[in-house]
Amino acid sequence: MPGSVTIGHAEALVVLSHTDAERLATVLRQMSSMLEQPGPDQLSDAQVRALCEGQPHHRGELVEWCRGLSEHLRTHL
């Protein structure tokens, strides 16, 4: 309808420098590897809980979130 206004919750924009966005993408990609790959560099369950603010999250979910966000950042740089 012409003249009508819709007011809703909009997400705020976050601005990062190009360098910071690249660094964040790298950190997220490395973190997904440290969550996923077994071995001495794998993040422990206690570290995963700390990263999730004590909430019960699945390691696989955090892996996918880190990897997906890293890829999203990389494609938009």
MARTI-739282 format. One record per residue: z, y, x of N, C-alpha, C, CB in turn. Coordinates in steps of 0.1 Angstrom, whole numbers, plus 5000, padded with zeros to 4 digits. Glycine has a CB too. Layout:
# residues N
ZYXZYXZYXZYX
...
# end
This chain:
# residues 77
500049885009500050005000500050125009501250004990
499150225007499050345015500350425014497850425011
500750475025501950555026503250475026502050635014
503250345025504450275026504850255041504350135019
506150235043506650215056507450095057507550345061
507250015067508049895069508849915082507149765070
510149895080511049915091511749775093512150025089
511549725105512149595108512649585122511049485106
513249475126513749465139512549435148514749345140
512449515158511349495168512049475182510349625169
511449385189512049355203511749475212511449225208
512749505220512549615229511749565241513949665234
510949655247510149625258511049625271509049725260
510749535280511449535293510349565303512249405295
510649655312509649685322510149645336509349845322
509349565343509649525356508549575365509849375357
508849605377507749635387506949505389508349695400
505849525394504949405397505649315407503549455403
506249375417506849295428508049215422507349385439
508849285413509949215407509549105397510849315399
508449125390507849025381507348905389506749075373
506748925400506348815409507448735414505448865421
508548805419509748745424510448665413510648845430
510548715401511148645390510348525387511348735378
509048525386508248415384508448305394506748455383
508548345407508748245417510148185416508648315431
511148265413512548205412512548115400513548325409
511948145389511948055377511247925380511348125365
510147935387509347815391510147725400508047855398
510847785410511647705419512847645412512147795431
513447725403514547675396514147555387515247785387
513047555381512547445373512447325382511247475366
511947345394511847225403513147175407511047265416
514147265409515447225413516247155402516247345418
515847185390516447125378515846985376516247205365
514546965379513846845375513846735386512446885372
513646775398513446675409514746625414512646735420
514846485414516046425419516146445435516146275416
517346445440517546465454518646555457516246505461
518846585470519946675474519846815469520146675489
518646865466518447005461518547015446517147055466
518746905439518746915424520046985420518746775418
519947075410521047145405521947045397520647265395
523247055399524146965393524346995378525546965400
524946905371525246925357526147045355525846805350
527147065364528047175363527247305365529147165374
526347305374525547435376524647465364524647415389
524047355358523247375346524147435335522647245341
525347385333526247435323526547585326527547355322
526747615338527047755342525847845339527447765357
524647795342523447875339523247895324522247805345
523747805316523647815301524947865295523347675296
525747935303526948005298527947905291526648115288
527947785297528847685292528347605279530147745289
527247645274526747585262526047455265525747675255
526147355256525547225259524047235257526147115250
523247245268521847245268521347125276521247375274
520147085272519546975279518847025291518546895270
518946955302518246985315516747005312518546885325
516146915305514746925302514347045295514346805294
515147095286514847215278514847335288515947235267
515847335297515947445306514747445316517247445314
514347325320513147305329511947365322512947155332
511747335310510547375302510547535300510447305289
511747585297511947725295511647805308513347765290
512147755319511947825332510447815336512747755343
509847695335508447675338507547765329508047525337
507847755316506947835307507047985309507447805293
508248035311508348175314507748215327509848215314
507848135337507248155350505748165348507648055360
505148075341503748065339503248195331503247945332
504048225321503748345313503748475321504748365301
504748485330504748605339503548605348506048605347
503248485354502148475363500748515356502048335369
500548475344499348505337499148645333499148415325
500248715333500248855329500448955340501348885318
500448905352500548995364499249055367501148925376
# end
